[in-house]
């Protein structure tokens, strides 16, 4: 008799419905949480990134962006251009030394004359008559002296025979001495008038050119260069232009480089492209307190006569400096109440205010005498509000206009 199968022997049956529902719920919840997490992450992270970027941008925008330039070392020998004045080597007004009327003149302006040449003649009738009178007075005085000499000699002979007294001899000798003094005075007066008469002829005192003639035939001539209520006019003006004196004022910072013997060049506007050499012969050895410059005197040969007295010229001096100097653009200067400064950027991108001393001004550049070492990064167009230690941001290098 067959027995019925037990429950354990039976085949597998369907799973309970409660277990399948729980698994599906867990999967659904996990997916939902994942979607929510993705949505939340997608919304918050960009905001956090944007906030961080905005913070960084704000901090960068608050830091001044600056462009830098390196100091340019100036040349060891710089050319200093100074205004200069040309003057003749010798310059003299010619005056009359006697009174009269101009008889004739022989040279006009621009004439080149040699030393001792006759320039003009003066008619002096008064001096001629005075000289004639003086000569006549001299003859009278000489005659009186001769008579006094003879009388004194006779009195000496009579004294030997005691025919006259010693007093008479002394009187005779005194009269002779007086007459001799009168002769000497008359001779001096004749020489004086002869000298005045010799001034009737006016001669050139040196080789040169006549730059002015202020008289004409028949003009009244007064002696001397000045005197009375109205000073006398000069008859001629002469200048020796075979060699010229050149005067220039050297600025005080360059005064120690202006040494006698150094050479320079003259440039004149009427001779474009041409240079005239000159040499420094001496200086005033004193700084003018009004202009803070040193007066320097140069000499320039002028055998051709191309250089004219009184002309303006540019003096080009080659100056060498023992102390190195640097050049910076003018837009790097910062004017502060405590003095002139430039702003340099250190290795930590911090501002460093450096006091400087200016030298020459070249227009778009200035010379820096003290304050720089040459390796600084100097800020161009520094902000007026910049302070020591302030953070700076280096801007991209400026691209020259017209270039990509």
C-alpha positions in Angstrom: 0.0 0.0 0.0 1.5 3.2 -1.1 2.0 6.0 1.4 1.4 9.7 0.5 4.4 11.9 -0.1 5.4 14.2 2.7 5.6 17.9 2.5 9.4 17.9 2.3 9.3 15.8 -0.7 7.0 18.0 -2.6 8.4 20.2 -5.5 9.1 23.9 -5.1 6.1 26.1 -4.9 5.5 29.8 -5.6 7.4 32.4 -3.4 5.6 34.4 -0.8 4.1 37.7 -2.2 5.4 39.8 0.8 9.1 39.2 0.1 9.0 40.4 -3.6 7.3 43.7 -2.7 10.0 44.7 -0.2 12.8 44.2 -2.6 11.1 46.4 -5.2 10.5 49.1 -2.7 14.2 49.2 -1.7 15.3 49.5 -5.3 12.9 52.3 -5.9 14.0 54.2 -2.9 17.7 53.8 -3.7 17.1 55.1 -7.3 15.1 58.0 -6.0 17.8 59.0 -3.5 20.4 58.7 -6.2 18.4 61.0 -8.5 17.9 63.4 -5.8 21.6 63.4 -4.9 22.5 63.9 -8.6 20.0 66.8 -8.9 21.3 68.4 -5.7 24.9 68.0 -6.7 24.2 69.4 -10.1 22.6 72.5 -8.6 24.9 73.3 -5.7 28.3 72.5 -7.1 28.1 75.1 -10.0 27.0 77.7 -7.5 29.9 76.9 -5.2 32.3 77.1 -8.1 30.7 80.3 -9.3 31.0 81.8 -5.8 34.6 80.7 -5.5 35.4 82.2 -9.0 33.6 85.4 -8.1 35.6 85.7 -4.9 38.8 85.1 -6.8 37.9 87.5 -9.5 36.9 90.2 -6.9 40.2 89.7 -5.1 42.1 90.0 -8.4 40.1 93.0 -9.5 40.9 94.7 -6.1 44.6 94.2 -6.7 45.9 96.9 -9.1 47.2 95.5 -12.4 50.4 97.2 -13.4 52.9 97.1 -16.3 56.6 97.1 -15.6 59.7 98.3 -17.3 63.4 97.7 -16.7 65.7 100.6 -16.1 68.0 101.3 -19.1 71.6 101.9 -18.3 72.8 105.2 -19.7 75.9 105.3 -21.9 79.2 105.8 -20.2 79.8 108.8 -22.5 76.8 111.0 -23.0 76.5 113.9 -25.4 75.3 117.0 -23.6 73.8 119.7 -25.8 74.0 123.2 -24.4 73.1 126.7 -25.9 76.3 128.7 -26.5 77.2 132.2 -27.5 80.0 133.1 -29.9 82.2 136.1 -29.2 85.3 137.4 -30.9 88.7 136.6 -29.4 89.4 140.3 -29.0 86.7 143.0 -29.1 87.3 146.7 -28.7 85.5 150.0 -29.3 87.7 152.6 -30.9 87.4 156.1 -29.4 89.2 159.4 -30.2 91.8 160.8 -27.8 91.6 164.4 -29.1 88.9 166.9 -30.1 88.2 168.1 -33.6 86.4 167.2 -36.8 86.6 164.1 -38.8 88.7 164.8 -41.9 88.3 161.4 -43.6 87.8 157.6 -42.9 89.3 154.7 -44.8 87.5 151.5 -43.8 83.8 150.7 -43.6 82.0 147.9 -41.8 83.0 144.4 -42.8 86.5 145.5 -43.8 89.4 143.3 -42.7 92.3 145.4 -41.4 95.8 144.7 -40.1 97.3 146.0 -36.9 98.6 149.5 -37.4 96.5 150.4 -40.5 95.1 153.9 -40.6 91.4 154.0 -40.0 90.6 157.7 -40.0 92.1 161.2 -39.6 90.8 164.0 -37.4 91.4 167.7 -38.1 92.5 169.4 -34.8 93.3 173.1 -35.3 93.1 173.9 -31.6 95.6 171.2 -30.7 97.9 172.4 -33.5 97.9 176.0 -32.2 98.4 174.8 -28.6 101.4 172.8 -29.7 102.9 175.8 -31.5 102.5 177.9 -28.4 104.0 175.2 -26.2 107.0 175.0 -28.4 107.5 178.8 -28.3 107.2 178.7 -24.5 109.8 176.0 -24.4 112.3 178.1 -26.5 111.7 181.0 -24.0 112.3 178.7 -21.1 115.5 177.3 -22.6 116.8 180.8 -23.2 116.2 181.8 -19.6 117.8 178.6 -18.4 120.9 179.3 -20.5 121.2 182.8 -19.1 120.7 181.6 -15.6 123.4 179.0 -16.1 125.9 181.6 -17.4 125.1 183.9 -14.4 125.6 181.1 -11.9 128.9 180.2 -13.5 130.2 183.8 -13.3 129.2 184.2 -9.7 131.2 181.1 -8.9 134.3 182.7 -10.5 133.7 186.0 -8.7 133.4 184.2 -5.4 137.0 182.9 -5.8 138.2 186.6 -5.7 135.7 187.5 -3.1 134.1 190.0 -5.5 130.6 188.8 -4.5 129.1 187.3 -1.4 128.2 183.7 -0.9 124.6 184.7 -0.8 124.7 186.2 -4.3 126.2 182.9 -5.5 123.4 180.9 -3.8 120.8 183.2 -5.4 122.2 182.6 -8.8 122.3 178.8 -8.4 118.7 178.8 -7.2 117.6 180.9 -10.1 119.3 178.5 -12.5 117.6 175.5 -10.9 114.2 177.2 -11.2 114.8 178.0 -14.8 115.8 174.4 -15.5 112.6 173.1 -13.9 110.6 175.5 -16.1 112.3 174.1 -19.2 111.4 170.5 -18.1 107.8 171.5 -17.6 107.7 173.2 -21.0 109.2 170.0 -22.6 106.5 167.9 -20.9 103.8 170.1 -22.2 105.2 169.9 -25.7 105.3 166.1 -25.5 101.7 166.0 -24.2 100.4 168.1 -27.1 102.5 166.1 -29.6 100.8 163.0 -28.3 97.4 164.6 -28.7 98.4 165.7 -32.2 99.4 162.1 -33.0 95.9 161.0 -32.1 94.7 162.9 -35.1 95.4 159.6 -36.9 93.4 156.6 -35.7 95.1 153.2 -36.2 93.8 149.7 -35.9 95.0 148.2 -32.6 95.0 144.6 -33.8 94.2 142.4 -36.8 90.5 142.1 -37.2 87.3 143.2 -38.9 85.4 146.5 -38.6 82.0 145.7 -37.2 80.7 149.3 -36.7 81.5 152.8 -38.1 79.6 155.5 -36.2 81.2 158.6 -37.8 81.3 160.4 -41.1 83.3 163.2 -42.6 82.8 166.6 -40.8 81.4 165.0 -37.6 82.4 166.6 -34.4 84.7 164.4 -32.5 85.0 164.4 -28.6 87.9 162.9 -26.9 87.6 159.9 -24.6 85.1 157.1 -24.1 83.1 159.1 -21.5 83.0 162.3 -19.6 80.8 165.3 -19.1 77.0 165.1 -19.3 77.0 163.0 -22.5 79.4 160.2 -23.2 81.4 160.3 -26.4 80.5 157.9 -29.2 82.8 155.3 -30.3 84.2 155.9 -33.8 84.7 152.3 -34.8 84.2 148.9 -33.3 86.7 146.2 -34.1 86.6 142.4 -33.5 89.3 139.8 -34.0 87.5 136.8 -35.4 90.4 134.6 -36.5 89.7 132.7 -33.3 86.4 132.8 -31.4 85.5 132.5 -27.7 82.5 130.3 -27.0 80.7 130.6 -23.7 78.3 128.0 -22.4 76.7 127.3 -19.0 77.3 123.7 -17.9 74.7 122.3 -15.4 76.0 121.7 -11.9 75.6 117.9 -12.1 77.9 117.8 -15.1 80.3 120.5 -13.8 83.0 118.0 -12.7 83.2 116.5 -16.2 84.0 119.9 -17.7 87.8 119.8 -17.6 90.1 122.1 -19.6 91.4 120.4 -22.7 88.3 118.5 -23.5 86.9 118.9 -27.0 83.4 119.6 -28.2 81.5 120.5 -31.4 79.5 123.5 -32.4 76.4 123.2 -34.5 74.9 126.3 -36.1 71.5 126.6 -37.7 72.9 128.3 -40.8 75.2 125.3 -41.4 73.0 122.2 -41.2 75.0 119.0 -41.0 78.3 120.8 -40.4 80.2 120.7 -37.1 82.9 123.1 -35.9 85.4 121.7 -33.4 86.3 123.7 -30.3 88.3 123.1 -27.1 87.6 124.0 -23.5 90.3 126.4 -22.2 89.0 127.3 -18.8 86.0 127.6 -16.5 84.8 130.1 -13.9 85.6 127.6 -11.1 82.4 128.8 -9.4 78.7 127.8 -9.7 76.4 130.7 -10.4 73.9 130.7 -7.5 71.1 132.1 -9.8 71.3 129.4 -12.5 73.3 126.7 -10.7 75.6 126.4 -13.7 79.3 126.6 -14.4 80.4 129.2 -17.0 82.8 127.4 -19.4 84.9 129.1 -22.1 85.9 127.3 -25.3 88.0 128.4 -28.2 87.3 127.7 -31.9 89.5 128.3 -34.9 87.8 130.6 -37.4 90.4 131.1 -40.2 87.6 130.9 -42.8 85.4 133.5 -41.0 82.4 131.2 -41.1 81.7 131.8 -37.4 80.3 135.3 -36.7 80.5 137.2 -33.4 77.3 137.2 -31.4 75.9 134.1 -33.1 73.9 131.4 -31.3 75.2 127.8 -31.5 74.5 124.4 -30.0 77.5 123.1 -28.1 77.8 119.3 -28.1 79.9 118.0 -25.3 81.0 114.4 -24.8 80.8 113.8 -21.0 82.0 110.6 -19.3 80.6 109.7 -15.9 82.2 107.5 -13.3 78.9 106.8 -11.5 76.4 104.7 -13.5 73.1 106.3 -14.3 69.9 104.9 -15.6 67.1 106.0 -18.0 63.4 105.6 -17.3 60.2 106.7 -19.1 58.7 109.8 -17.6 55.5 108.0 -16.8 57.2 106.0 -14.1 57.7 109.0 -11.8 55.5 109.3 -8.7 55.4 112.7 -7.1 54.8 112.6 -3.3 55.0 115.2 -0.6 58.1 113.5 0.8 59.9 113.6 -2.5 60.2 112.0 -5.9 59.7 108.2 -6.0 59.4 105.3 -8.4 57.4 102.1 -7.6 59.2 98.8 -8.0 57.7 95.3 -7.8 59.6 92.9 -5.5 59.7 89.1 -5.8 56.5 88.7 -3.8 54.6 91.1 -6.1 54.6 93.8 -3.5 55.1 97.5 -4.1 58.3 99.1 -3.0 58.6 102.9 -3.1 62.2 104.0 -4.0 63.4 107.6 -3.6 65.4 108.8 -6.6 67.4 111.8 -7.8 66.8 113.1 -11.2 69.5 114.1 -13.7 68.8 115.4 -17.2 65.4 115.5 -18.9 65.3 114.0 -22.4 61.7 114.6 -23.0 60.2 111.1 -23.0 62.9 109.8 -20.7 64.6 111.1 -17.6 68.0 110.3 -16.2 68.1 108.7 -12.7 71.3 109.6 -10.9 70.8 107.8 -7.5 68.3 105.3 -6.1 68.4 102.4 -8.7 70.6 99.4 -9.0 69.4 98.4 -12.5 67.6 95.1 -11.8 64.3 96.6 -10.5 60.9 96.0 -12.1 59.6 99.6 -12.2 55.9 100.2 -12.5 54.6 102.4 -15.4 51.8 104.8 -14.6 51.8 103.9 -10.9 48.5 104.6 -9.0 48.6 107.7 -6.9 47.2 105.7 -3.9 49.9 103.0 -4.0 51.5 102.4 -0.6 54.6 100.5 0.6 54.0 96.7 0.6 50.7 96.8 -1.3 50.0 93.8 -3.5 50.2 94.3 -7.2 49.2 92.2 -10.2 51.5 92.2 -13.2 49.6 92.9 -16.4 50.4 91.3 -19.7 53.1 93.0 -21.6 51.9 95.8 -23.8 51.8 95.0 -27.5 53.3 97.7 -29.8 50.6 99.4 -31.8 50.2 97.9 -35.2 51.6 94.5 -34.3 49.5 91.4 -33.5 
